[in-house]
Amino acid sequence: MLIHEEIKPYKCDICGKSLTQKTTLQTYGLDYTGGKPFICDVCSKGFKGKQDLKIHMPIHTGEKLYSYKVCGKAFARRGDLQRHAIIHDNDKPYEW
């Protein structure tokens, strides 16, 4: 287990940063090229990672994976759920 042993055999040719996984190095290198190889079939927006594209897709499908247990309202993105939860929270960080 390279990650737990902190062995980092993959090195960035540009900056010299060492990483534990080859796939992490491939994605890391995209920071320099501006590359976004994972393209949404619906809107053509590009993403650096497959997981980023997966998180994006519910916007188009209407799928709402995150629901708030207090009121049952559902959201496509976790951040939207977290923002909504403030409505039900007594410790409001700001007043409207």
Protein Blocks (a to p, Z undefined) as FASTA:
>chain_A
ZZlnopafbccfklopacfbfklmmmmmmmmnopafbccfklopacfbfklmmmmmmmmn
opafbdcfklopacfbfklmmmmmmmmpmblfbdZZ
